[in-house]
Amino acid sequence: MSDQDIVHHRRVHTNGIWIHFAEKGKGKEGQPLVLLILGFPQLSSAWTFHMERLAESGYRVVAPDMRGYGDSDCPPHPASFSIWSGT
């Protein structure tokens, strides 16, 4: 199994919380990053099939868990969920 075949799970610290994301594929020269965004109540794992196909087609694919879901931290204050303080 090559590194290309593995879905990597990472976390990044931003705006005071940790955000989890799944990443697959290396991307070919000139190919854009594909960012898969989902809504309530889905997690990054909902994109498994799509990530596989896009990575096979040469794209680098990233799917985050939104704030407060999955392995991403929940902001400390409800007001943090407004569109003005998006992570």
Backbone as a printed PyTorch tensor [residue, N CA C, xyz], in Angstrom:
tensor([[[  0.8510,  -1.1800,   0.0000],
         [  0.0000,   0.0000,   0.0000],
         [  0.8940,   1.2390,   0.0000]],

        [[  0.6910,   2.1080,  -0.9590],
         [  1.4990,   3.3230,  -1.0490],
         [  0.8830,   4.4240,  -0.1840]],

        [[  1.6750,   5.4570,   0.0290],
         [  1.2090,   6.6170,   0.7980],
         [  0.0170,   7.2760,   0.1120]],

        [[ -0.0500,   7.1550,  -1.2010],
         [ -1.1470,   7.7240,  -1.9910],
         [ -2.4820,   7.0620,  -1.6610]],

        [[ -2.4470,   5.7970,  -1.1890],
         [ -3.6590,   5.0300,  -0.9200],
         [ -4.2530,   5.2880,   0.4650]],

        [[ -3.5550,   6.0320,   1.2800],
         [ -3.9490,   6.2140,   2.6790],
         [ -4.6690,   7.5470,   2.8770]],

        [[ -5.7330,   7.5300,   3.6560],
         [ -6.3820,   8.7770,   4.0850],
         [ -5.6550,   9.2150,   5.3560]],

        [[ -5.0540,  10.3930,   5.3070],
         [ -4.3330,  10.9290,   6.4590],
         [ -5.2890,  11.7850,   7.2770]],

        [[ -5.2370,  11.6170,   8.5860],
         [ -6.0530,  12.4180,   9.4930],
         [ -5.1300,  13.3530,  10.2390]],

        [[ -5.4250,  14.6320,  10.1480],
         [ -4.5770,  15.6510,  10.7620],
         [ -5.4560,  16.6500,  11.5150]],

        [[ -4.7810,  17.4570,  12.3360],
         [ -5.4750,  18.5370,  13.0450],
         [ -4.6480,  19.8040,  12.9020]],

        [[ -5.3320,  20.9280,  12.7950],
         [ -4.6700,  22.2210,  12.7200],
         [ -5.3050,  23.1370,  13.7710]],

        [[ -4.4620,  23.9200,  14.4440],
         [ -4.9520,  24.8410,  15.4630],
         [ -5.2010,  26.1920,  14.8090]],

        [[ -6.4470,  26.6610,  14.8780],
         [ -6.8100,  27.9380,  14.2750],
         [ -7.9150,  28.6090,  15.0850]],

        [[ -7.8270,  29.8840,  15.2600],
         [ -8.8370,  30.6670,  16.0000],
         [ -9.1520,  30.0780,  17.3720]],

        [[ -8.1310,  29.5330,  18.0300],
         [ -8.2800,  29.0370,  19.4000],
         [ -8.8410,  27.6350,  19.5400]],

        [[ -9.1020,  26.9280,  18.4470],
         [ -9.5890,  25.5430,  18.5330],
         [ -8.8190,  24.6530,  17.5540]],

        [[ -8.9300,  23.3540,  17.7550],
         [ -8.3180,  22.3770,  16.8570],
         [ -9.3730,  21.8730,  15.8800]],

        [[ -9.0270,  21.9110,  14.5870],
         [ -9.9040,  21.4210,  13.5250],
         [ -9.3000,  20.1440,  12.9450]],

        [[-10.1050,  19.0880,  12.8800],
         [ -9.6800,  17.8240,  12.2690],
         [-10.0240,  17.8380,  10.7870]],

        [[ -9.1470,  17.2650,   9.9800],
         [ -9.4730,  17.0770,   8.5680],
         [ -8.8480,  15.7930,   8.0520]],

        [[ -9.5140,  15.2020,   7.0700],
         [ -9.0090,  14.0220,   6.3710],
         [ -8.4250,  14.5070,   5.0580]],

        [[ -7.3090,  13.8970,   4.6450],
         [ -6.6170,  14.3240,   3.4400],
         [ -6.1690,  13.1020,   2.6480]],

        [[ -6.3420,  13.1580,   1.3380],
         [ -5.9450,  12.0380,   0.4910],
         [ -5.4380,  12.5720,  -0.8370]],

        [[ -4.4510,  11.9070,  -1.3910],
         [ -3.9010,  12.2640,  -2.6900],
         [ -2.8150,  13.3180,  -2.5900]],

        [[ -1.9470,  13.3160,  -3.5750],
         [ -0.8500,  14.2840,  -3.6190],
         [ -1.1290,  15.4230,  -4.5770]],

        [[ -2.0030,  15.2060,  -5.5260],
         [ -2.2830,  16.2280,  -6.5260],
         [ -1.2170,  16.2360,  -7.6130]],

        [[ -1.6640,  16.4190,  -8.8290],
         [ -0.7430,  16.5220,  -9.9630],
         [ -0.4360,  17.9810, -10.2180]],

        [[  0.6760,  18.2180, -10.8820],
         [  1.0640,  19.5820, -11.2620],
         [ -0.1030,  20.2810, -11.9530]],

        [[ -0.4670,  21.4460, -11.4790],
         [ -1.5230,  22.2250, -12.0920],
         [ -2.9360,  21.8720, -11.6420]],

        [[ -3.0930,  20.8050, -10.8730],
         [ -4.4220,  20.4200, -10.3840],
         [ -4.7390,  21.2200,  -9.1160]],

        [[ -5.9500,  21.7410,  -9.0050],
         [ -6.3140,  22.4750,  -7.7840],
         [ -6.5960,  21.5190,  -6.6240]],

        [[ -6.5030,  22.0430,  -5.4250],
         [ -6.9220,  21.3270,  -4.2310],
         [ -8.4440,  21.2170,  -4.2690]],

        [[ -8.9820,  20.0480,  -3.9190],
         [-10.4290,  19.8730,  -3.8230],
         [-10.7910,  19.8870,  -2.3430]],

        [[-11.6010,  20.8430,  -1.9430],
         [-12.0310,  20.9890,  -0.5550],
         [-13.4810,  20.5490,  -0.4660]],

        [[-13.7320,  19.4800,   0.2770],
         [-15.0760,  18.9200,   0.4200],
         [-15.6830,  19.4220,   1.7280]],

        [[-16.6870,  20.2600,   1.6170],
         [-17.3590,  20.8450,   2.7830],
         [-18.7220,  20.1840,   2.9320]],

        [[-19.0750,  19.8630,   4.1450],
         [-20.3500,  19.1940,   4.3850],
         [-21.1290,  19.9290,   5.4510]],

        [[-22.3510,  19.5410,   5.6130],
         [-23.2080,  20.2120,   6.5710],
         [-23.6580,  19.2850,   7.6810]],

        [[-24.3780,  19.8390,   8.5980],
         [-24.9090,  19.1090,   9.7440],
         [-25.7260,  17.9170,   9.2560]],

        [[-25.6030,  16.7730,   9.8440],
         [-24.7010,  16.3650,  10.9090],
         [-23.5590,  15.4810,  10.4010]],

        [[-23.1280,  15.6620,   9.1950],
         [-22.1200,  14.7840,   8.5910],
         [-20.7010,  15.0790,   9.0860]],

        [[-19.8330,  14.0840,   8.9040],
         [-18.4160,  14.1980,   9.2550],
         [-17.5810,  13.9980,   7.9950]],

        [[-16.2980,  14.2330,   8.1040],
         [-15.4010,  14.0700,   6.9580],
         [-15.4780,  12.6650,   6.3750]],

        [[-15.7810,  11.6860,   7.2020],
         [-15.8600,  10.2960,   6.7290],
         [-16.9880,  10.0880,   5.7180]],

        [[-17.9460,  11.0070,   5.6580],
         [-19.0350,  10.9020,   4.6850],
         [-18.5200,  11.0420,   3.2470]],

        [[-17.3150,  11.5890,   3.0910],
         [-16.7370,  11.8120,   1.7730],
         [-15.7910,  10.7030,   1.3270]],

        [[-15.7160,   9.5940,   2.0470],
         [-14.7410,   8.5370,   1.7580],
         [-14.7690,   8.1090,   0.2940]],

        [[-15.9350,   7.8050,  -0.2440],
         [-16.0410,   7.3480,  -1.6300],
         [-15.5370,   8.4280,  -2.5890]],

        [[-15.9470,   9.6660,  -2.3680],
         [-15.5600,  10.7660,  -3.2540],
         [-14.0590,  11.0380,  -3.1750]],

        [[-13.5170,  10.9800,  -1.9560],
         [-12.0820,  11.2060,  -1.7810],
         [-11.2760,  10.1760,  -2.5610]],

        [[-11.7130,   8.9320,  -2.4980],
         [-11.0320,   7.8510,  -3.2140],
         [-10.9930,   8.1460,  -4.7180]],

        [[-12.1290,   8.4650,  -5.2840],
         [-12.2140,   8.6910,  -6.7360],
         [-11.4390,   9.9400,  -7.1660]],

        [[-11.5440,  11.0120,  -6.3970],
         [-10.8270,  12.2360,  -6.7410],
         [ -9.3150,  12.0520,  -6.6450]],

        [[ -8.8550,  11.3520,  -5.6030],
         [ -7.4140,  11.0820,  -5.4580],
         [ -6.9210,  10.2050,  -6.6080]],

        [[ -7.7110,   9.2270,  -7.0070],
         [ -7.3450,   8.3720,  -8.1460],
         [ -7.2250,   9.1940,  -9.4290]],

        [[ -7.9720,  10.2820,  -9.5170],
         [ -7.9400,  11.1450, -10.6970],
         [ -6.8260,  12.1850, -10.6240]],

        [[ -6.0230,  12.1270,  -9.5670],
         [ -4.8640,  13.0030,  -9.4600],
         [ -5.0350,  14.2470,  -8.6260]],

        [[ -6.1140,  14.3510,  -7.8820],
         [ -6.3420,  15.5230,  -7.0480],
         [ -5.8790,  15.2850,  -5.6170]],

        [[ -5.5070,  16.3690,  -4.9580],
         [ -5.3110,  16.3570,  -3.5080],
         [ -6.6480,  16.7860,  -2.9230]],

        [[ -7.1870,  15.9930,  -1.9870],
         [ -8.5340,  16.2000,  -1.4630],
         [ -8.4800,  16.3840,   0.0520]],

        [[ -9.1920,  17.3800,   0.5570],
         [ -9.2520,  17.6520,   1.9940],
         [-10.7200,  17.7760,   2.4020]],

        [[-11.0830,  17.1050,   3.5020],
         [-12.4500,  17.1740,   4.0330],
         [-12.3740,  17.4170,   5.5430]],

        [[-12.7420,  18.6110,   6.0010],
         [-12.6810,  18.8980,   7.4370],
         [-13.9530,  18.4830,   8.1710]],

        [[-13.7990,  18.2360,   9.4670],
         [-14.9520,  18.1370,  10.3660],
         [-15.2300,  19.5700,  10.8200]],

        [[-16.4650,  20.0050,  10.7280],
         [-16.8130,  21.3700,  11.1120],
         [-16.6400,  21.5700,  12.6270]],

        [[-16.5870,  22.8310,  13.0410],
         [-16.4200,  23.1650,  14.4600],
         [-17.4840,  22.4700,  15.3010]],

        [[-17.0250,  21.7710,  16.3440],
         [-17.9510,  21.1270,  17.2680],
         [-18.4060,  19.7380,  16.8490]],

        [[-17.9080,  19.2230,  15.7320],
         [-18.3170,  17.9000,  15.2400],
         [-17.1010,  17.0090,  15.0550]],

        [[-17.3200,  15.7040,  15.1830],
         [-16.2430,  14.7400,  14.9720],
         [-15.0770,  14.9990,  15.8980]],

        [[-13.8790,  15.0540,  15.3110],
         [-12.6720,  15.2810,  16.1060],
         [-12.2600,  16.7420,  16.1630]],

        [[-13.1180,  17.6470,  15.6990],
         [-12.8350,  19.0790,  15.8040],
         [-13.3760,  19.5960,  17.1350]],

        [[-12.6570,  20.5630,  17.6890],
         [-13.0790,  21.1450,  18.9580],
         [-14.3390,  21.9870,  18.7850]],

        [[-15.0320,  22.1300,  19.8820],
         [-16.2100,  22.9880,  19.9500],
         [-15.7660,  24.3400,  20.5180]],

        [[-16.0770,  25.4420,  19.8600],
         [-15.7320,  26.7470,  20.4240],
         [-16.3840,  26.9230,  21.7950]],

        [[-15.7510,  27.6980,  22.6710],
         [-16.2520,  27.8420,  24.0380],
         [-17.5540,  28.6200,  24.1750]],

        [[-17.8840,  29.4790,  23.2130],
         [-19.0650,  30.3110,  23.3220],
         [-19.9890,  30.1050,  22.1260]],

        [[-21.2990,  30.0220,  22.3410],
         [-22.2350,  29.8480,  21.2240],
         [-22.1030,  30.9180,  20.1400]],

        [[-21.7390,  32.1270,  20.5120],
         [-21.5740,  33.2030,  19.5310],
         [-20.4580,  32.8910,  18.5360]],

        [[-19.5740,  31.9700,  18.9080],
         [-18.4680,  31.5850,  18.0270],
         [-18.9530,  30.8360,  16.7980]],

        [[-20.2070,  30.4200,  16.7840],
         [-20.7420,  29.6800,  15.6500],
         [-21.3680,  30.5960,  14.5980]],

        [[-21.2250,  31.9030,  14.7500],
         [-21.7720,  32.8230,  13.7570],
         [-20.8970,  32.8150,  12.5070]],

        [[-21.4420,  33.2930,  11.3960],
         [-20.6560,  33.3380,  10.1700],
         [-19.5250,  34.3510,  10.2670]],

        [[-19.6030,  35.2690,  11.2130],
         [-18.5740,  36.2870,  11.3500],
         [-17.3350,  35.7730,  12.0480]],

        [[-17.4350,  34.6430,  12.7270],
         [-16.2610,  34.1010,  13.4130],
         [-15.9480,  32.6970,  12.8930]],

        [[-16.2460,  32.4490,  11.6450],
         [-16.0390,  31.1250,  11.0290],
         [-14.5860,  30.6990,  11.0680]],

        [[-14.4050,  29.4040,  11.2650],
         [-13.0570,  28.8260,  11.2810],
         [-12.8440,  28.0900,   9.9960]]])
